[in-house]
Amino acid sequence: MKNTSIKNTVLNSENMDNLDIKNILKILKQKETENKLTKEQIEIIKKIGNSEKDKEIVWSLLFKIDPIEKILNITKQETQKIYTFEGHQIISNELRHAIAYVLLKSNNEDFKKIIHKLTSSKSNALKLIASEYYLYKKNNHKAIEILLKILEDEEIDHNISDAIDMHISSCTNSEMLSFIEKKIKSDIGNKKTKEILNYVLSIMKISMK
């Protein structure tokens, strides 16, 4: 597979201008939001600073609790960026978290819209987020189908390529191995597709050793 390098919101909301951690903490500390939190979670929030590790702790907490309407609204606004996203763009942590939050916490209609946009995007990085979502949901078949779609691209950034290999390894089991082997046997006409499937199969076999 040929590799190439990737070239390196403003939100208008009453509650926050962007997904800055300080603004998220303000919402988490509001009375109507605190009702969704345990005492332990409230104590964790009190100790949060502004480091990258602290940001990850906050988002990890948000993914575990019930949806917070104010945060869901601003993450929906943030995810509008993907509709003008170019294939070479790097995804910021803020956008990645926003996409994950909408996928996990929004209603079925909003979920379908964003998952469709991710999987049909020209950006392999956005497709990869869709694959990550399905891996998280233990839907290995959906995840692998998206990874196969990415592998059809002639030019894959080495970071994306490494992530694909890790994702393939993550969803490897005897069932998925059998699934790929059956696809190889049934797909006799397309040389490129067979090459991709054999590549996936080789990663799976290494993972199962």
N, C-alpha and C positions, 0 to 999 in steps of 0.2 A: 504494500500500500504506500502510495506516494505521500510525503508529508510536506507541509508548508507552514510558515509562522503566522500567527495572528497579529494584526496591527492593534498597537494599543489605541429629581423631577420637581422639575419645579412643580410642587403640589400647591394647590390653592385651597386650603382647608381652614375652617375656623379653629380646629383643634391642634393642628400641627402643620408646619411648612414642609416637612420631609420626614424621612424615617430615621432621623437622628435619635440615638439612644436616650438622650435627655427628654425628648418629647414623648417617647414611648413610656418612659418611667413616670412622667406626669400623668398619663392616662391610667397606668397601673395603680397609681396611688389615689385615684379618685374613688369616692365612697362606693359608687355603683359597680366599679370594677373590683374593688377589694373583696366584695361579697363572693366573687368567683374563686378567690384564692384561699389556700390553707394558711394557718398561722406560720408554718415553716416557710412557705413561699413568700409571705409578706416580709419575714425576717431576711430572706435572701435578697429581696429587692432593696431593702434598706442599706445593704452593704455593697450594692452595685456601683462601680465606678464607670470610667469611660474607656477602658482598655478593650482590645479586640476580644479577649477571653470573656470579659463581662458582657459584651454584646451577644456573644454566642450563648451565654447562660440565659440571658433574657429571652432570646428567640426560642431556645429549648423549652423554657417555661411556657411561652405563649403557645407552642405547638401541643402542649399537654393539657391545657385548660380549655374550657368552653370558649366559643368565638366571642370576641369583644367587638361590638359593632363599630366603634370609632376606629379601631385598628384595621378592621376588615375594609372599611370604606377607603382609608388612605392606601392600603395595599392594593386595592382594586384600581385606584387611580395610578399608582406606581406601575402596575402591570400593563397599563396602556402603552408603555414604551415599547413593548414587544411587537406592536403592530407597525412600527417604523424601524424595527431592528434590522441592521445589516449583518450579513453573514460573518464579517470580519471583526465585529465588535466584541469587546470583552464584557462579560456580565459582572456588574458590581455585586458586592455582598448584599447591599440593600435590595437590589432588584431580585436577586436569587431568593432572599428571605421572603420578599413580598409575594413572589410566584408560589413558593411553597405554602405560605399562609393561606392564600386564596384557594389553592388546590385542596388543602386539608380542611378548610373551615367554611367555604362558601356553599351555597345551595347547588343543586344538581345542574341547573341551567347555566350558571356562571362557570361551574367546573367544566362542563362540556365545551363551552366557548374557548376557555384558556387552554385546555388540553389539545383541542383541535388546532389552535394557533401554534402551539409548541411543536406538535408533530408534523405540521405542514410548513413550518418555517424553513427558510434557506440556511438558517444558522444551525450548525451542528451542536453548538453549545446549548441552544434552547431545546433541541431534540433530546439532548443528553439529560436535561432536567426532567423531561417527561419520563424517560427511562428510569431515572432515580426514583421518581414518584411510584412507579409500578413495582420497582424492587422493594421499596418501603412497604408497599401494600401486599407483598408476597405474590404478585401476579407476574411470575417469571416469563410466561409466554408473551404477554404484552411487552414486557421490558426487552426481550430478545428480538422481537419483531422491529422495534424502534432502532435497536443497535444494528440490525441487519440493514435497515434503511440508511443509517449514517455511513455504514461501510461501503455503500454503493458510490459514495463520493470519491473522486479520483485524488482529491487533495485534502488530506486530513491533518490538522495540526497535531504535533506530537503529544501535547497535553491531552487533547481529546482522545487520541489513539491510546494513550496510557490508561485513561479513564474507562474506555471501552473494554480493554482487557480486564480491568478490575471488576467491572460490572458483569462481564461474561463469567468470570470466576465466581462472583457472588451468587449467581443464579444457577450454577452448575450442580446438577444431581443426576441420578440415573435416568429419571424421566426426561429431563431436558436433553441429555445426551442422545437418548432414543429419538426424541423429536427432531433433532438436527440430522441424525443419520437417515431418518425417513425422508426428510426434505431433500437430502442429497440424492437419494435413490429416485425420488419422484421428479426431480428437476434435471432432466437430461439435456435439454436444448440449449440452455444459456450458460456459456462457459464462465462468464464473469460471476454470475450468481453462485455457480458451483465452487468457484475459487473462494468466494466470501464464506460460504458455508463450511468449506474445508478448513479455512482459517479459524472460524469459530470453534469447530470440532477439535482442532489441535489445542486451542487454549483450554477447552473443557477437559480434554484428556490429561493435560499437564496438571490441571487443578485437582483432578481426582486421584492423582498418584499419592 
